[in-house]
Amino acid sequence: MVEAAAIGLNAASYVLILVLVALGLVVVFGVMRVINMAHGELFMLGAYAVIAADGLGAPFWLGVLAAPILAGAAGAAIEAALIRHIYARPLDTILATWGLSLALKQAIVLAFGPASLSVPSPMDATIAVGTFAYPLYRLIVMGVALVAILGVFIGFFRSGFGLMVRAVVADPRSAACLGIDPALVHRVSFTAGAALAGLAGGLIAPLISVDPEMGVGFLIPAFLAILVGGAGPLAGVLTGGVVVGGADSVLTNWLSPVLAQVVVFALAVVVIRLRRGPVGGLR
Amino acid sequence: MLAVADLVAGYGGGTALHGVDLTVPAGRVYALVGRNGTGKTTLLRTVMGQLAVRHGRVRFGTRDITGLATHVIARLGVGYVPQGRGLFGHLTVAENLRLALLGHRIRPPRVPARVLDWFPRLAERLEQPAGTLSGGEQQFLALGRALASAPAMLLLDEPTGGLQPAAVAEIGAILARIVRESGLTVLLVEQNLDLALRLADEVGVMAGGRIVASYPVAAARAERTLLTDHLAL
């Protein structure tokens, strides 16, 4: 019973981080039809923001705050320098962002070295219910992730900005005739997507080893989650995240990590085969 | 209000406007007639910043708006109802109206009572997806949305295009009322000569990417052959 609760909570925290990463991808793809291959490296930047803050002796939470800001700023710069000029050409954006991911990884290797680093957990406290004790930090991670997911939902589906996003996705020319700046909507969406990846990376930094290759380890499950979840932007990502992240996290308790991933991939293939309908999108 | 001087523009390698000169004084309605493919729609789209100006200037009020982005021109007070209406069919009537207010940064984003007064049928259908409205109602929505931000000028591209005769009459009546009550400046592209003559103060004829003739409406009404000669195939 106690063990099952721990497995369940560990899976939930992994799922929520995965959903944060996947939501960033979905926002960028849904608004701009851009598949951002550098999304995993924005996640990595978030984790290294926490490493850097730790190295400078700054408080841990300052690093977590800096993570989405840094990744968001990087996203804004990437949008301005790269995406804006090629976003109408899907294949080019995939190649360009893939190249960018290589460059970002190398930049991190130059700045921090290739070895994996770690930050100490900011708190040792645990929350105990009877004989079951669970680390407080993991619960906080889940809470922050939930709030961020809710924020995305409100921002993109329940706000005036969200309405403008849907208008720009459907018909940018008509939206512009109403005074809406489609380029601004793109810029804000890309920045928000990048910031989500950065926040996920910052939050998870104390729980995993931080290295320049960490991005792909979350990018691929995030893609899988989106494919499994299918249409319906938020509900799709949530269900996909639960299936992919939950299965991976739970199976790792009994199988080797590699075998667990193989099973998850097989599961994803089956789900995608069974499911019909489009993927992603904010309409 | 709107002054277009020697405007040259087109699509891709082709040129559709070959030096258009046009002035619409404040508070007046200028109707542009002409056969298909003479550049009427291209002129509106170029004024709106959707097509690049290759030569010439566009002035709106005291400002030179040549080359400005579409959303900037819209925010300066130019409303545009394009051919095909440009509605968001999957969004509701209320959402379509609200977008105009959000885009113009009008706070709070509440639709002015005057717009719903002009188009009472929209008020009844606020929560309905725009795509489920009848053709005439969709045109009401397109007009209401363009008017929601209280623009100084309206560019209308064939507001009666593809509508049933009853809806055409309704659109004509409501446009006449809006012009009368608001004193709006209008540049109207219209194939329906009766409607154009009813609304306009001045009628221009477009052919081959230029305005080849223009008449005060009284002259055009008295001598319809002035126009029909140009429009005949």
Interface residues (C-beta under 8 A of the other chain):
Chain A: G160 L163 M164 R166 A167 A170 D171 R173 S174 A175 A176 C177 L178 G179 I180 D181 P182 R283
Chain B: M48 G49 Q50 A69 T70 H71 A74 R75 Y80 P82 G86 L87 F88 H90 L91 E95 R98 L99 A100 L102 G103 H104 R105 P109 R145 S149
